[in-house]
Amino acid sequence: MCGIFGYLGKENAFEKILEGLQRLEYRGYDSWGMAFRVTVKGKNKIVHTKNVGKIGDLTSKNIGIYSQDIGIGHTRWATTGGVTKANAHPHFATDESFCLAHNGIVENYKELKDQLIKKGYKFESETDTEVIVRLIEEKLKKQKNKDLKEAIHHVFQDITGRNTIIILLRDEKEIIAARNGSPLVVGINEKNKDIYLSSDTLSFAPYAKKMIVLENNQLVDVTPNNVSLFDLVSGKKLTYKLERLDIKNVKVDKEGYDHFMLKEIHESPYVIKQVIIGAEPGSDFYHLISNINKMKGTLYTIGSGTAGIAAAQIAYYLRYYGEKKVINLIGGDATEHLKLFEGGHLDSAFNDILIAPSQSGETADVLEVLEFAKNKGAQIASYVNMPGSSMTRISDFKFMANAGPEICVMSTKIFVSQIAWGYLLGKSLKGGGDKNGKKNLDFLSKQMEKYLQNKDSLKQIKKVASLLKEKKDIFLMSKGQNLQIMNEGMVKIIEGTYKHAHAIPAGDLKHYAITLIEKGVPVIIALSNDNNKTDILNAVSEVKARGATIIAIGRKENKDNELFDEFIEVPDTGETSAIMNAIPLQLLAYYMTVALGNNVDKPRNIAKSVTVK
């Protein structure tokens, strides 16, 4: 869950790497580091700087590093070893002939570290990353030709887990990187021949329009004006094809908003329009519909975190509107799900189909299931916001959200995009439903835009946020189309406020959760004008009788219900009501987080792209 960046070119490497790391900081922001190859009085050396905390407004002057043309950088989300300057990357070879940054986890690092210590190696940090460095040194020691690529090849046979590394050399103007699991992309500017290496395409998208996406078990060797690709297992040189990098919106700017989270919530109407545009007649969207309607096996949805909640909501739409049998899988329980695909379905192209929403397309637990299912003959449909992702590359049906960068670690507009796409897919599975679905989404987008510009609506949400910020426990309750929306509200409140929140199905209330309801406990509910409305109001009566404070989200006609202590009015958007209800919950979490003084865009202890299990 760290960010790796490298640059080799003709411009200021410090400025390039600084900007790249700032664009990657959503992947980890507890510490960072940079290293540059320099020549001083005819002698080569590597100079570096690293520190804990966010990167901030650095200049080459205030850290004592001036214009260079090659270097690497890293922004960290701590996995092995605490958040300290010593544990920040990059880590150096004993003789400082190279330094290395890493994304992933070496699962067997303790065993390897013990072996290396017995051989006399010293460690400066607590990280598993430094084990990779010492292993490379050990392999080089045994070689006559001192071939770094060959040493890396042998090291990757020894380490387990999903790992990607980038190495800067002292004695050559060269960067070597290798991938096994965690993402790695090479960006190439064909005009000035600048070369970029990164964990994702967003970090260099303004400067490079062509890319090479490394597959698992591949190594790339970058020298001035040259990129060579190798098989990490066999060592054989590989041919590659440059792919076009086409990101419609690469701007990373708050554009006048106080935080990226607020800006991205306000971009939700735009991303819904992108869903409509992406479902053009004759596109892969309709090919997927055809395959789902013909399939003989099982239809699954899968995701983790917010994307896992989106997957569950997509499953709801596929059942309710598409009238399909769907199994929703929880990405974080990957090992258990692998058993579903052990038999394989290689006899037919229309057996199992897995639908996977993801912001990054790199979620390790989900990828493990998708890769296993794919090898057993299942088809994969992914809905991703990051071009060149692992999930996209293994998919039979590749859908891009085209939502623009989502910088806030708490996903908002991408969640809206994912469930809007799922709604349209569900509607489209029935003949003619696609036209009605697009019409409804267009109406939703317009109503959402008006709602987000309504000062009275935002004022009411701010009022509720000020009431909730002091509460220790917060409950959310609904059923049907709004149940997963309440789960997402729960996640956002937890992520931003660090408070305990709990979403419950209204039908489960009397089974367990009602024991926790007492005077003053807040219960947030969402109402739509559907057949679940009466059941939800009955459950509200039960918690209200026990002293709960009720905060309702709903249409105008529900406003004067005596059960409600606070009411957040939203427009009636019909079938897309649940998607509309997500917006006030996201705003509520946002305003609570601001009121509590927490870091809105970078909550503690979490990262946006979870590339390790």
N, C-alpha and C positions, 0 to 999 in steps of 0.2 A: 504494500500500500504506500510505497514511497514513489518519488518522482526522480527519474534519471534524465539528464540532459548533457549533450556534447556538441561542440562546434569546432569546425576546421574550415577556415576560409581566409578572406582578405580584409575583413572588417574587425572591429574591436571585439575580441572574444568575451571580455568581461561584460560588456553591454548586452551582447547576445545571450549569454548564459544567465545573466541576472533577469532579463525579461522572460526567458524560457522557464526559469524556476518560479517566477512569480505567477506565470500561467499554469504551472504544475502544482502550485502550493495547496490546491484542494486535495491532493493525494497524500499530503502529510505536511505538518507545519509545526512540529515540536522542535526541530533543529534543521540546520542546512549547512552546506559546505561547497566550496569551489576550489579547483586546482588548475594551474596553467603551466605550460612548458615555456621556459624562457632561456635565452642564451645571454650570459653575462661574461664579458671579457673572454669570449671564445669557449666558455664552458656551459654545458647544458645543465639545467636543474628544474625541479618542479616547485613552484611556490603555491601556497594554498592559504585559505582562510575558512574557518567554520565557527559556528556559534549555535547556542540554543535560542528558541523563540522564533517568531516570524522573521522573514527576511528584511522587511522594512525598506526605507529609502536609502539604499547604499550608493556610494560612488566609488570609483576606483581609487580616488584620492584618500577617502577616509578609511580605507582598509589597506592602503599601501600597495595596491596592485594596479599597474598601468597597462597600457595598450599591448595586448597579445593577440595572436591569431589562432590559437588552439587551446582548448581546455574542456573540462567536464564539470558538472555540478550535480547536486543531489539535495532534495528536500525530503525530510524523514518523518515517518510515523513509526514510533518505536515499537518493535516487536520483541527482539532479544536485546536485553540491556536497557538501562534506564535512560532518561532524557538528560544527557550530559554532553559537554563539549568533546570529551574523549570518545564518546560513542557516535558522534556525528560523522558522516562520511565526507570525503573519501578516506580510506585507510591505506597506509603506505607499506611497501616492501621494506624489509630491514635495511637494505642498502639504498632505499629511496629511488630505485631504478624505475619503479612504476607505482601508481596509486589506483585504487579501485573503489567504485561505488556499486551499490547492490539494491535490488528490489526483490523481495521474497523471503523465504525462511529455509535455512538449511536444517532439515528435520533431525539429522543425525550429527549435528555440530558438536554436541558434548563428547560423544565417543571419539570423534576425529580430533577434537581439541586435546583430549587426554593423551592421545597417541603422539601428537605434535609436541606437547610439553615434555614428554618422555624423551623426545629426540633433541630437546634443548631449545626449542623455539620459545620466544617471549611474546607476550600479548599485552598490548597497550589499552585495550578496550574490553568490554563485556560482550561484544557483538558476535553473532555467528558469521558476519561478513569478514571479520579478520581471519577466521578459519580458512576461508577461500583464498585469501592473500597468502597465508603461510603454506597452504597446500600447493599453490602455484610455485612458490619458492622451492618447496621440497621436490616437485617434479622437475624444475629447471636444474636443480643441483645434480640430478641423476642423468641429465642429457649432455651429450657431447656438443650438439649443435645449438643448444640454448634457444630452441624454437618456442616462443611464447604461445603461439596458437596450438601447438602440439601439447604443451603443458595444460592449457585450458581444456583441451579435449579429454585428457586423462582425469583432470579434476572433476569434470562433470560426470564421469563414470563413478566417482566415489561419493559425491554428495547426493542426498535425496531431497525431494520437495520441488516446489515451483520457484525457479530462480533465474534472474536475469542480471548480468553484470556489464559494467563499462570500465575500460582500463585506459589510462593515459600513460604513455611511455616517456621516459626522460631523454633517451639517447636518439630517438627517432621522432620525426613529426608524424605521429600515427596514433590512432584510437582504435582499439579492438573491443568489440562487444559481443556478447553471446546470450541467446535466449533459450530458456526451457520453462514455459508456463507463463511467467509475467511478461507483459507486452513490451515490444521494442519496434520502433519505426525509424527509418532513415528518410530524411527529407533532402531533396536536391534542388538547388536553384540553378537551372540550366543556363542562365544568363551570366552570372558571375562565378559559377562553379562552387559556391559555398555548400557545405555539407553539414547536416544536422542529424543528431541521434536523440531519440526521446522516448518516453513512456507513452506519449500520445501525440496525435497530429496537431491538436490545438496549439501546442507550445511553439510551433514553427510555421503555422499556417499562413501568416502574413508574408512570409519570405520564400517559401518553397511550394511549387505547384506540382511537383512530381514526388513520388515516394516509393520506397521499398518496404513492405511489411514483412518482417522476419517471421517465419513459422517456428514452431517448437524445434529445438535441436538444430538451430542454425547459428552460425558465427559470421560476423561482418568485420572486415578489416578496411579501415579508412585511412588513406594517405592523400596528399594534395592532388586534387583532380581525379582521384580514382577510388572506386568502391568495389571490393571483392567479397563474394559470398561463398561460404563453405558449409558443408555438412558437419555438424558438431560431433557426430558419432563416427563417421568414416573418414573425415578429414578431406573428402573430395571437394574440388571446386565446383560451384554451382552456377548455372546461368540464371539471370533474373530479368524480369520485365518491369519497367517503370510504370507505376500506376498514377493516374491523375488524382490529385488531391483537390476535391471540390467541396469546400465548406462555405456555405452561403453567407454566414455572418461570423467573422472572426474577431470582431471588436470586443475587447474586455474592458468595460468602462461602466461605472455606476450611472452615468448619464443624468446626474442631478439627484438621484435617489440617495438616501442615507446609507443604504446597505444593498448588496447584491440580492439578498433574499427578497426585499421589497420590489426591486426592479423586476426580478424574475417572476414573481407572482403577477405583476402587472403585464407581463408578456404572455400570460396564459391565453388570452383571446387570439393572439397571433399564432401560437402553436396549434390551436384547434383548426385554424384556417389551413395550416400546413398539412394537417391530417387529411383534410378534404382534397387539397391539391395533389397529395401523394397517391390518392386512390383513383388514378385516372383509368378510364376504360382500356382494357388490353394490357394493363400493368400486371406486375407480379401479385398485386392484391387480389385480382380476379383469378389468377392461376391458383393461388392458395385456396380461395373459395371453392373452386372446382375440385381440388384435391380433397378438401375436407368433406365435401358432399359425396365424393366417390369412395372415400376410405372405408376399409373393412376392419381396421384395428381400433385403437383407442386414441382419443384426443386428450392431450395433457396441456396444462399451463404450468410454468415454473418460474420462480424468481426468488430473490433474497432481499430482506429489508423493505424499503419502500417499493421497490420493483416486485417484491414478493406479494405485497398487498395489491399492487396493480394487477399482478397475475391472477389473484383470486377474484378481483373485480371483473377482469376479462372473462374468466370462467363463468361468472354470473351472467354476463351478457350473452355468452355463447349458449348457455342453457336457456335463458329466459326468452331471448329473441331468435336465436338460431335453432332452438329446440334440439341441441346436441348433448350427448352424454360426455361430460368432461371431468377429468380428475385433476385437481390442483395439487401440485407438489411444492413442498417448502424446500428452497434451495439449500438452506443450512443443514438439512438432514440428508445430504447427498448419498452417503454410503448406503442408507436404507433403501433409497430409490433405485439404486443400481440393480437390485434384484428383479425389478419389474421388467428389465430388458435382457436378462441373461439368456432367455431362450432364443431371441433374435427373430426377425421377421424378414428374412432375405428373399422370400418367395414373391413378394409383391411390393410395388412402388407405393401402394395406397394403404399401408398398414399404419402403424403408430405415427402420429404427428405431435411434436412438442412445440409449443408457442412460448417464447421466452422474451419478456420485456427487460431492458437493462439500460441504464444511462451510459455506462462506460463500455459494456460488452466484454468486461474482463473479470467478472465475479467468479472466483475460483470454484466455489461449491457448485454453482450452476453449470459452469463449463465442464466439470467432471462428469456430471450426469449427461449433458448434451453430447460430449465426445463418446461416452460409452454407448449411449442409445444410437448415435449415428453409426458407430462401428457395427451395431447389431441390425442395421437396416432401417431405422426410423428416419423420418424426415424432420428437419429443424426449420422453424420459422422464427426469426429474431426481429425485435423492434428496438433499435439502438440509436443513440445520439452521437456516437463517436466513430467517424470513418476509420476503416482499417482495423477494427477491433477483432479479437479472436473469435468472438461469438458470431460476428458477421461473416467471417471467412469460412466457418464450418457450416453455414446455413444453406439450405436449399432455397429458402425464400428470405431475401434480405430487405428489410425495411428500415429506412432512416427517418428519424423524427424531424431532422432539419430545423431544430428548435433554436439553434445558436448556442453559444457556450452557456453552461450552467455552472457558475463559479461557487455559489453558496453550497456548503457541504450538505445542508438540508435540502433535499430535492423537492421542488414545488412544481414548476412548469412542466418538467419532464413527466412527473406523475400524472398531471392533467392530460398531457399528450398521449401517454400510454393508455389511459382508460378511455379517452375519446376514440382512439384507434380501435380499441377492443369493442366499444359500443358499435362503431360502424361495421366492424367485421361481423359481429353478431347479427345486426340488422340485415347485412348483405347476404347472409346464408339462405335467406328466404327470397324467392323470386320478387324482384322489384323493390326490395327493402333498401337497397343502396341509395336510391334517389331520395326516399323519405329520410334515411339516416343522415345524408349530407345536408338536406334541408334543415333538419333539426339541429345539427351541429353548427350550421351557419347562424341560426337563430340564437343558439347558446352563446356563440362567440360575441355577437352584438350585445346581448343582454349582459354578459359578463363585463364587457368593456364599459357599459354604462354604469354598472354596479361599482366597478373599481374607481370610477371618477366621481361617485356620489359621496360628498363630504359627510352627509348625515349618516350614511351607512358605516363609514370608517370611524366616525365619532362614537357610535354605539359599540363597535367592537373594541375600541380603546377603553371605553367605560367598563366593559366586562373584563378586559385584560387587567385593569387596575384592581378589580374585585378578586380576581383569581390569583394574582401574583403572590398573595400572602398565604394561600391555602397549601396545606401539606399534601393532600390527596385529592385527585380529580378523577371523576368517573365520566365515561362517555357511553351512551347507550342508543342502540337502534336495531333494526333488522332489515332483511331484504336487500334492496339496492343500496341502502345507506350503511349497512354493517361494516363493510370494508372501508368506507369513507371515515367512519368513526375510528377504526383501527389506524388509519393514516393520521387523523387528528391526534390520536394518542402518541404516535411516534414523534410527530413534530413537537408536541408539548414536552415530551421527555428530552428530546435532543436539544431543544433550545433553552428550557428552563431548569433542567436537572431535577425536576420534581417527579413524584410518582403519579402516573396517570394509568388508567385501566379502562379498556374498552370491553364492553360486554354485550352479547346478544340479549335483546329484551326478553326473549323466551327463557334465558338461563338465569334471570334475575333471582327467582325464588329457589334455585338449586344451590346457590352459594353466596353470590355477591351481596344479597340483601342483608346479610349479617354485618356488613361493614358500613351500612348506611345509618347515619345518625344526624342529629340537628346540625345544620350548617355545612354538611358535606355537599360540594357542588356536583351536579349531574348534568352533563351536556347532552342534549338529544338533537336528532335531525329528523324532520318530518317531510315526507313527500305526499302528494295527493294520490296515494295508491292503496292497495288492499291491506297493507301493513299498518296503516295509520291508527286504526282503532286499537290494535294490539299494543302499539307503542304507548298510546295515551293511557291504556290500562296499567302498564308497567310504571308509567310516570306517577299515576295516582298512588301506587304502592310505596314508591320511594318518598313521595311528597308527604304521605301520612306519617312517615318516620322522620320528618324534619329536614329532608334534603332541600337544597337550593337548586331550582330548575332553571337552566339556561337553554332556551329552545332556538333552533335554526329552522325557519320555515317560511311559507307564503303569507301574504298579508292577511288572508282570511282567518289565520290561526292566531293572530297577534293578541286578541283579547281573552284568551283562555286563562281562567283563574288559576290554573295549575302552574303557570309560568311566572317566575320571578323576574327574569330578563328575557327579552326576545330580540333575536337578530333576524331581521327581515331580508329575504332574498327573492329575486324575481322567479316567477313560475316558468320554468323552461320545459315542462312536460316530461318526456321520457328521459331527458338528460339531467333531470333534477339532482341526482346524486353527484354528478360532476360539478354542478353549480355549488352544491353544499360544501365541496372541498375548499373553496376559496375562503369563506369566512373562518374556517378552522385553521387554515394556513396563516391568515392574518392575525388571528387570535394568538397563535403560538409566537408569531413575530413580535407583536406589541407586548406580550408578556416578557419575552426575552429582552427586549429593549428596556422595559421598566425595571427588570432585575439587574440590569447592567452587565449581562453576559455577552460574550463574543457571538454576535449573530451569525456571521458568515463562516466562522470557524469554531464550532462547539468543541469543548474539551474531549479528548480521548477518542474521537471518531474521525474517520477519513471517508472520502466520497467513493473511492474505487477500492474495493476489498479484493485484492488479488492473492490473498493467502487464506487457507482454510482455518 
